[in-house]
Amino acid sequence: MNYATLLLPDFSLILCGYLICRYTALNRSVWQPVESLVYYLLFPVLLFQSIVKSPVDIGAASGLIAAGLAMGLTAIAMAYSLPHWPWLGKRIDARDHAASAQVAFRFNSFIGLAIAERLAGAEGLLMIAVLIGVCVPLFNVAAVWPMARHGQHSFARELARNPLIVATVSGLTANLLGFQIPEWANPTVSRISAASLALGLMAAGAGLQFGLLARGKTLSVAVLAIRHVVQPLMAFALARLLGLSPVQTTVLLAFSALPTASTCYVLAARMGYNGPYVAGLVTLSTVLGMLSLPFALGVLR
């Protein structure tokens, strides 16, 4: 299977979003509300629906959950240990590191959901929804903590307001209680879910920024190498070690090679750090995802 061709529609939507934002009247003033709409409404509806409509077998997914958490914890540890590495630590600015370490382990859920559905259908969508559910709280704590430590921010409040966590916890609770979306509501919910993928990918493209990429080259290379090289290799090793099924292996490899979250920039800017620098890293990570995803799915798999 040619994964580069398979992923082309998703990255084409990202490119469309970038070109529309930069070269038409539909500039950032238009796309910022769209991004908020996707993040706070459309995307949570997709997560809730994908979890509720299929039975969640926690036992069967335990290997995938363990692999996702092990991969994430290792990436977090590597990202935050960078200032203590010989030679490397002296070249890293402390505030830039606090803001950009999250780039090494957070992931773009919009792209992840679109790719999981394309690769493995409803089962793949459910598997990545479970990964999102267990990893987003951990990753958000790890992202917020170093910045909150230097400022007057509460990471507990930041987590409680995260719509992805609210939607995932609500979906899992509803699933375990046997709740089903009423038949009359299904068409509307399905259309909202479908809209979230296309708009989310285009919004990711509209948010790309290429400024300040030259700043902190050593730090930039380090966090992006963890995101796009170390994590796919870890996913490959963990899938074999834990004996994951073919679908779980595919989802884990895709999950490991995703671009970093576009909200890294939002979080850094909102907490008073160097937002434009983090935006440059997010942009470069999105571009690198066009290489790391085919590598993980086509070569490692």
N, C-alpha and C positions, 0 to 999 in steps of 0.2 A: 504494500500500500504506500502511495506517495503522500506522506504527511504534509509536505510543503504545499502541495496542491489542495489537500483537504482543508488546511488552515487558511488558504488564500481568501475565501469570502470574509472571514472574521477580520483579518488584517486589512482587507480592502475597505471595510467599514471604518476602521481606525483612520486609514489614509483619507477617506472621504470626509470624515469629521475634521481632520487637520486642514485640508484644502478649503473646505467651506468656511471654517473659522478664520483662516488667514486671508482669503482672497475674495470674500463676498461680504455683503452687509450683515450677514449672520455671524457677528464677531463674538468675543468673549462675553459681552453684555447679554447676549442671547443664550449662550451655552451654559453659563453658570447656573441660571434657574433650571435648565434641563438636567444638569448634573445633580442638583438638589432633588428634583422630582424623581429621578431614577434611584438615588441613594436612599431617600426617605420614604418612598411609596412603592414604585414599580418593582424594584429589586427585592424588598422584603416580601411583597406579595408572591413573587416567583419562588423565593426560598420556602415560604410557608406552604404554598401549594405542592411543591416538589416533595416535601417531607410528609405532608398529610396524605397524599394520594397513594403512597406505596408503604406497605408494612416495613418497619425498621427492625431488622434482626441484629441487635447489638452484638450478640455472640458471634454471628457470621462476619460482622464488620470489625470485630475486635482487633484482628491483625492489622487491618488498614488504619484503624485509629491509633494503634500503638506505633506503627511506622510513621504516620504523620506527626505525632507528638515527639517522637525521638528525633526526627529530622528537624523539626522546628526548634526544639530545645538546643540541639547542637549548633544550629545556625545562630541562635540568640547568643549562646556562649561565645562563639567565635567572633561575632560582631562586636560584643562589648569587651572582649579581651584585646582588641586591636591596639589600643594605646599602650599595652604592656608588652607588645612584641618587640624584640630587639630590632634596632634600626628603624622599624616602621613607626613606633610610637612617637619618636621625636619629630616626625613629619606631619603629625595629625593635630589639628586645632580642636580643642576640647569641646567648644560649643558646636562646631560643625559636626563633630562625631556624635554628640548627644542627639542632634536633629536628624542625622542621616543613617545611623545604625539600623533604624527600622527598615530601610530599603533592602537590607540583606535578608530579611525573613518574612516581611509582609508580602501579600500577593494580590493581584487584580482579580477580584471575584467575578466581575463582569465577563472578562475573557475566559476565566475558568469554567463558568457555567455554560457559556456558549460552546466551548470546545468539548466539554464532557458530554453534552447532549449530542453533539455531532459525532463523537467517537463511539459512544456506547449507549445512546438512546436514554430511555427513562431510567434504566438501572445505573448508568453512569452519572446521570443528574442526581439521583438519590445518594450515590456514594460520595460525590463531591460536596453535596449539601451536608452530609454527616461530617466530613472533614472540616468544612467551614464552621460548622457548629462547635466542634471541639477546639479548633485552632484559633478562631478569631478572638475569643476572650483572652487566651494566653498571649497571643501576639500583640493585642492592644495594651495589655498590662505592660508587656516588655517595651512597647513603643513609647507609652506615655510616661512610665516611671522615671527615666533619666532626665526628661525635660521638666517634669513636675518637681523633681528633686531640687532643681535650680530655680524654680519659680514658685508662685503661689497658686498652684493648680492641684485639684484633687483627682487622681486617676480613677477613684471609685465612681465619681460623678460622670467622668468621661465614658466609662464602661456602661453605666446604667442608661445613658442616653444613646448608645450605639444601636441603630435600627436593625443591623444584621444579627446582633446577639438577641434582641427582643424577638425578631421574627423566627430565629432558629429555636430558641427555647420554647416559644409558643407553639411552633410546629411539632416539636418533639413531644410536648405535653399533650397536645391534641391527638397526636398519633397513638400514644400509649393509652389514652382514654377512649380510643375508638371513634373519635369525632371524624366525620366526613363532610366535605364541602357540599351543600345542597345542590341538587341537579340544576335548579333554575339559576344558580349563581356561577356554575362551572364555565359557561361560554364567556362571561365577562371576565372572570379571573384568568382564564386561559389567554384571552387577548391582552390583558394587562401584562401577563408574564412574557408573552412573545414580544411585546413592545419594549420591555425592559432590556432584552438582549441587544436588539439593534440600536436603541438609543444609548445604552450603556457603552457599547463599543465606539459609537460615533463621538460620545462625550469624552471618552478616553483620548481619542485623536484630537479633539478640539483643545484639550488641556496640555498638549505637548508644548514644551518650551526648550529651546536650544541655547538659551543664554547661560552664562556662568559655568559652562561645562569644564572650562580650563581651571577653575578654582579647585584646590585640594585634590590634585590628580592622584596622589598616593592613596588617599582615603577613598576616592571614587572607585579606583581599580579594585581595592580590597573588598568593599561592600558588594560591588557588582559581581566579582568572582565568586563570592559565597552564594549569591542569589542564583547565578546562571551556570556555574560549573560544579561547585561543591555539592549543592543540593540534588541535582540530577544524578550524580554519581552515588550519593548516599541512598537515594530512592531505589536505584538499581540494586545496590547491595542489600538493602532491607527487604525488598520484594522477594529476593532469592532466599534470604535467611529465614523469613517468616512464612515462606511458601504461599504467597498470595495468589488468588485466582487470576486468570487472564484479565478480566474486567477491572479488578482491584489494582493489578499491576499497571494497567494502562492509565487509570485515573490517578494513581500515585505519581507516575512519571510525568503526566501532564501537570499535575499540581506542583511538582518540584521545579518545573521549568517555566512557570508563569512569570510574566513581568511583575514588578512590584506594584503595590497599591497606589492608585492615583491620589488617594486621600493622604498619602505621606506628606505631600506638599501642604494640604489644608491643615493638617495637624501641626506641622512645624510652624507655619505662618500664624496660626491662631494662638500658639503658645509663645510667640515672640522670638522665634529663631529665624535663621536665614532661609526663608521660603523659596526665593528664586534658585538658590543652589540645589535645594532638594528637588525642585521642579525639573531642573536639568538632569538630575540623576534618574528621576521617574521617566523622563523622555528617553534617555539612553537605554534604560532597562526595557522599555517597550520595544525599542528597535532591536535590542539583543534577544528579546523573546522570539523574534522571527527566526533566529538561529538556534536558540536553546530548545525550543519546542520540537522542531524536526529532529534535532540531535537526540533528545530524550526518547521520543516516540519512534523514530525511524532507525536509529543506530543502537541505542541501549536496549530498547525493547526487542 
